[in-house]
């Protein structure tokens, strides 16, 4: 029973780490695009 708890906790932690990596990669990819959009937006509105 104790090994099952350890395995389950390990799997849960691994899943949390993968989600964190995916979200940080998404933020890295989105950041330059958002910067470009901010740079272009004032030209478009005026």
Phi, psi and omega in degrees: 000320181295321179294324178297317177298317180296316180295318180296317179296321179294318179295320179296315180296319178299318178297319178296320179295320180294320178296319179297319179294316181298316182291324179291323176295320179296320178295320179297320180288325184282330186303309179298323180294319179294322177297318178295319180296319178296324181289326184275327187306312181300325178294323183288321184287322183286000000 
